[in-house]
Amino acid sequence: MKELVEVIAKSLVEHPDEVVVTEKQSGKTLVLELKVAPSDMGKVIGKQGRIAKAIRSVVKAAASREDKKVVVDIM
């Protein structure tokens, strides 16, 4: 899951070297924290959060194939 979020985020931003994804296990839930450069934050979130919602949907679909619950937090 971590690699999936990294690939998506790096394709969206202007500074792909500053994309950092960290994993945290919280009970049965896997939390992925996405950090990008401040200038790229708008590109990852999108207008009215549409891109962020799309990233979460793709990750949720991939996680459901493995019977896992994954949450994506954009920092």
C-alpha distances in whole Angstrom, upper triangle without the diagonal:
4,5,5,6,9,10,11,12,14,16,17,19,22,21,18,19,18,15,13,10,11,9,12,13,15,17,15,12,9,10,8,11,12,15,17,21,23,25,21,20,22,20,17,19,21,24,24,21,20,17,15,16,15,11,11,12,10,7,9,11,8,7,11,11,10,12,10,11,8,10,10,13,15,17
4,5,5,6,9,10,11,12,15,16,17,20,18,15,15,15,12,10,6,7,7,10,12,15,17,16,14,10,10,7,9,9,12,14,18,20,22,19,18,21,19,16,18,20,24,24,20,20,17,15,17,16,12,12,14,12,9,12,14,11,11,15,15,14,16,13,13,10,11,10,12,13,15
4,6,5,6,9,10,10,12,14,16,18,17,13,14,15,11,10,8,10,11,14,16,19,21,20,17,14,13,10,12,11,14,15,18,21,22,19,19,21,19,16,18,21,24,25,21,21,17,16,18,16,13,14,15,13,10,14,15,12,13,16,16,15,18,16,16,13,14,13,15,15,17
4,5,5,6,9,10,11,13,15,18,17,14,16,16,12,12,10,12,12,16,17,19,22,20,17,14,14,11,13,11,14,15,19,21,22,18,18,20,17,14,16,18,22,23,19,18,15,14,15,13,9,11,12,9,7,11,12,9,11,14,14,14,16,15,15,12,13,11,14,14,17
4,6,5,6,8,10,11,12,16,15,12,14,14,10,10,7,10,11,14,16,18,21,19,16,13,12,8,9,8,11,12,15,18,19,15,15,16,14,11,13,15,19,20,16,15,12,11,12,11,7,9,11,9,7,11,12,11,12,15,16,16,18,15,15,11,11,8,11,11,13
4,6,5,6,9,10,11,14,12,9,10,11,7,7,6,10,12,15,18,20,23,22,19,15,14,10,10,8,10,10,13,16,17,14,14,16,14,11,14,17,20,22,18,18,14,13,15,14,11,13,15,13,11,15,16,14,15,19,19,19,21,18,18,14,14,11,13,12,14
4,6,5,6,9,11,13,13,9,11,13,9,11,10,14,15,19,21,23,26,24,21,18,17,13,14,11,13,13,15,18,18,15,16,17,14,12,15,17,20,22,19,18,14,14,16,14,11,13,15,12,12,15,16,14,16,19,19,19,22,20,20,16,17,14,16,15,17
4,6,5,7,9,13,13,10,13,13,10,12,11,15,16,19,21,23,26,24,21,18,17,13,14,11,13,12,15,17,17,13,14,14,11,9,12,13,17,18,15,14,10,11,13,10,8,11,12,10,10,14,14,13,15,18,19,19,21,20,19,16,15,12,14,13,16
4,5,5,6,10,10,8,11,10,7,9,9,13,15,18,21,23,26,25,21,18,16,12,12,8,9,8,11,13,13,10,10,12,9,7,10,12,16,17,14,14,10,10,13,11,9,12,14,12,12,16,17,16,17,20,21,22,24,21,20,16,15,12,12,10,13
4,5,6,8,8,5,8,9,6,9,11,14,17,20,23,25,28,27,24,21,19,15,14,11,11,9,11,14,14,10,12,14,11,9,13,15,18,20,17,17,13,13,16,15,12,15,17,15,15,19,20,18,20,23,24,24,26,24,23,19,19,15,16,14,15
4,6,8,10,7,11,12,10,13,14,18,20,23,26,28,31,29,26,23,21,18,17,14,14,12,14,16,15,11,13,14,10,10,13,14,17,20,17,16,12,14,16,14,12,16,17,15,15,19,19,18,21,23,24,25,27,25,24,21,20,17,18,16,18
4,7,9,8,12,12,10,13,14,18,20,23,26,28,31,29,26,23,21,17,16,13,13,10,12,13,12,8,10,10,6,7,10,10,14,16,14,13,10,11,14,12,11,15,16,15,16,19,20,19,21,24,25,26,28,26,24,21,19,16,16,14,16
4,6,6,9,9,8,12,14,18,20,23,26,28,31,31,27,24,21,18,16,12,11,8,8,10,9,6,8,9,6,7,11,11,15,17,15,15,12,13,16,15,14,17,19,18,18,21,23,22,24,27,28,28,30,28,26,22,21,17,17,13,14
4,6,9,9,10,14,16,20,23,26,29,31,34,34,30,27,25,21,19,15,13,10,9,11,9,7,10,11,9,11,14,14,17,20,18,19,15,17,20,19,17,21,23,21,22,25,26,26,27,30,31,32,33,31,30,26,24,21,20,17,17
4,5,6,7,11,14,18,21,24,27,29,33,33,29,26,23,19,17,14,11,8,7,10,9,7,11,13,11,12,15,16,20,22,20,20,17,17,21,20,18,21,24,22,22,25,27,26,27,30,31,31,33,30,29,25,24,20,19,16,16
4,5,5,9,12,15,18,22,25,27,31,30,27,23,21,17,16,12,11,8,9,12,12,9,12,14,12,12,15,17,20,23,20,20,17,17,20,19,16,19,22,20,19,23,24,23,24,27,28,28,30,27,26,23,22,18,18,15,15
4,6,8,12,15,18,21,25,27,31,30,27,24,21,18,16,13,11,9,9,13,13,12,14,17,15,14,18,20,23,26,23,23,20,19,23,22,19,21,24,22,21,25,26,24,25,29,29,29,31,28,28,24,23,19,19,16,16
4,6,10,13,16,19,23,25,29,29,26,22,19,16,13,10,8,6,6,10,11,10,11,15,14,13,16,18,22,23,21,22,19,18,21,21,18,20,23,22,21,24,26,24,25,28,29,29,30,27,26,22,21,17,16,14,13
4,7,10,14,17,20,22,26,25,22,19,16,13,10,7,6,5,7,11,12,10,11,14,12,11,14,16,20,21,18,19,16,15,18,18,14,16,20,18,17,20,22,21,21,25,26,25,27,24,23,19,17,14,13,11,11
4,7,10,13,17,19,22,23,20,16,13,10,8,6,5,7,9,13,15,13,13,16,15,13,15,18,22,23,20,21,17,16,19,19,15,16,20,18,16,19,22,20,20,23,24,23,25,22,20,17,16,13,12,10,10
4,7,10,13,16,19,19,16,12,10,6,5,5,6,9,12,15,17,15,14,17,16,13,15,18,22,22,19,20,17,14,17,17,13,14,17,16,13,16,18,17,16,20,21,20,21,18,17,13,12,10,10,9,10
4,7,10,13,16,16,14,10,8,6,5,7,8,12,15,17,20,18,17,20,19,16,18,21,25,25,21,22,19,17,19,19,16,15,18,18,14,17,19,17,16,20,21,19,20,17,16,12,12,10,10,11,11
4,7,10,13,13,10,7,6,5,7,9,12,15,18,21,23,21,19,22,22,18,19,23,26,26,22,23,20,17,19,19,16,15,18,17,13,15,18,16,14,17,19,16,17,14,13,10,10,10,10,12,13
4,6,10,11,9,6,5,6,8,11,14,17,21,22,25,23,21,24,24,20,21,25,28,27,23,24,22,19,20,21,18,16,19,19,15,16,19,17,15,18,20,17,17,13,12,10,10,11,11,13,14
4,6,7,6,5,6,9,11,15,17,21,24,26,29,26,24,27,27,23,23,27,30,28,25,26,24,21,21,22,19,17,19,19,16,16,19,17,14,17,18,16,15,11,10,9,10,12,13,16,17
4,6,5,6,7,10,12,16,19,22,26,27,30,28,25,27,28,24,24,27,30,28,24,26,25,21,21,23,20,17,20,20,17,16,19,19,15,17,20,17,16,12,10,10,10,12,13,17,17
4,5,8,10,13,16,19,22,26,29,30,33,31,28,31,31,27,27,30,32,30,27,28,27,24,23,25,22,19,21,22,18,17,20,19,15,17,19,16,14,11,10,11,12,15,16,20,21
4,7,10,13,16,19,23,26,30,31,33,31,28,30,30,26,26,29,31,30,26,27,26,23,22,23,21,17,19,19,16,14,17,16,12,13,15,13,11,8,7,9,11,14,16,20,22
4,6,10,13,16,19,23,26,27,30,27,25,27,26,23,22,25,28,26,22,23,22,19,18,19,17,14,16,16,13,12,15,14,11,12,15,13,11,7,5,6,7,11,13,16,18
4,7,10,13,16,20,23,25,27,24,22,24,24,20,20,24,26,25,21,22,20,17,17,18,15,13,15,15,11,11,14,13,10,12,14,12,12,8,6,5,6,9,11,14,16
4,6,10,13,16,20,21,24,21,19,21,21,17,17,21,24,22,19,20,18,15,15,17,14,11,14,15,11,12,15,14,12,14,17,15,15,11,9,6,5,6,7,11,12
4,6,10,13,17,18,21,18,16,19,18,14,15,19,22,21,17,18,16,13,14,15,12,10,13,13,10,12,15,13,12,15,17,16,16,13,11,7,6,5,6,8,10
4,7,10,14,15,18,15,13,16,16,13,14,17,20,20,16,18,16,12,14,16,12,12,15,15,13,14,18,17,16,19,21,20,20,16,14,11,8,6,5,6,7
4,7,10,12,14,12,10,13,13,10,11,15,18,18,15,16,13,11,13,14,11,11,15,15,13,15,18,17,17,20,22,21,22,19,17,13,11,7,6,5,6
4,7,9,12,10,9,12,12,10,12,15,18,19,16,17,15,13,16,17,14,15,18,18,16,19,22,21,20,24,25,25,26,22,20,16,14,11,9,6,5
4,6,8,6,6,10,10,8,11,13,17,18,15,17,14,13,16,17,14,16,19,19,18,21,23,22,23,26,27,27,28,25,23,19,17,13,12,8,8
4,5,5,7,10,10,10,12,15,18,19,17,19,16,15,19,20,17,19,23,22,21,24,27,26,26,30,31,31,32,29,27,23,21,17,15,11,10
4,5,5,8,10,10,11,14,16,17,16,18,16,15,19,20,18,20,23,23,23,25,28,28,28,31,33,33,33,30,28,24,21,18,15,11,10
4,6,7,8,10,12,13,15,17,16,18,16,16,19,20,19,21,24,24,24,26,29,28,29,32,34,34,35,32,30,26,23,20,18,14,13
4,6,5,7,9,10,13,15,14,15,13,13,16,17,15,18,20,20,20,23,25,25,26,29,30,31,32,29,27,23,21,17,15,12,12
4,5,5,6,8,11,13,11,13,11,10,14,15,14,15,18,19,19,21,23,24,24,27,29,29,30,27,25,21,18,14,12,9,9
4,5,5,6,8,10,9,11,9,10,13,14,14,16,18,19,20,22,24,24,25,28,30,30,31,28,26,23,20,16,14,11,12
4,6,5,9,11,10,10,8,9,12,12,12,15,17,17,18,20,22,22,24,26,28,29,30,27,25,22,19,16,15,12,13
4,6,9,11,8,9,6,6,10,10,9,11,14,14,14,17,19,19,20,23,24,25,26,24,22,18,16,12,11,8,11
4,7,8,5,7,5,5,8,9,9,11,13,14,15,17,19,20,21,23,25,26,26,24,21,18,15,12,11,8,10
4,6,5,5,5,7,9,10,11,13,14,15,17,19,20,21,23,25,27,28,28,26,24,21,18,15,14,12,14
4,5,6,7,9,10,12,13,15,16,18,20,21,22,24,25,27,29,30,31,29,26,23,20,18,17,15,17
4,6,8,9,9,12,14,14,15,18,19,20,21,24,24,25,28,30,29,27,24,22,19,17,16,14,16
4,6,5,6,9,10,11,12,14,16,16,18,20,21,22,25,26,26,24,21,18,15,13,12,11,14
4,6,5,6,9,10,10,12,14,15,16,19,20,21,23,25,25,23,21,18,16,14,14,13,16
4,5,5,6,9,10,11,12,14,15,17,18,20,22,23,24,22,20,17,15,12,13,11,15
4,5,5,6,9,10,11,12,14,16,16,18,21,22,22,20,17,14,12,9,9,8,12
4,5,5,6,9,10,10,12,14,15,16,19,20,20,18,16,13,11,10,11,11,14
4,5,5,6,9,10,11,12,14,15,17,19,20,18,16,14,13,11,13,13,16
4,5,5,6,9,10,11,12,14,16,17,18,16,14,12,10,8,10,10,14
4,6,5,6,9,10,10,12,14,16,16,14,11,9,7,6,9,10,14
4,5,5,6,9,10,10,13,15,15,14,12,10,10,10,13,14,18
4,5,5,6,9,10,11,13,14,13,12,11,11,11,14,15,18
4,5,5,6,9,10,11,12,10,9,7,8,8,12,13,17
4,5,5,6,9,10,10,9,7,6,8,9,13,15,18
4,5,5,7,9,10,10,10,10,12,12,16,18,22
4,6,5,7,9,9,10,9,12,13,16,18,22
4,5,5,6,5,6,6,10,11,15,18,21
4,5,5,6,7,9,12,14,18,20,24
4,6,8,10,12,15,17,20,23,26
4,6,9,10,14,16,20,23,25
4,7,10,13,16,20,23,26
4,6,10,13,16,19,22
4,7,10,13,17,19
4,7,10,13,16
4,6,10,13
4,7,10
4,6
4
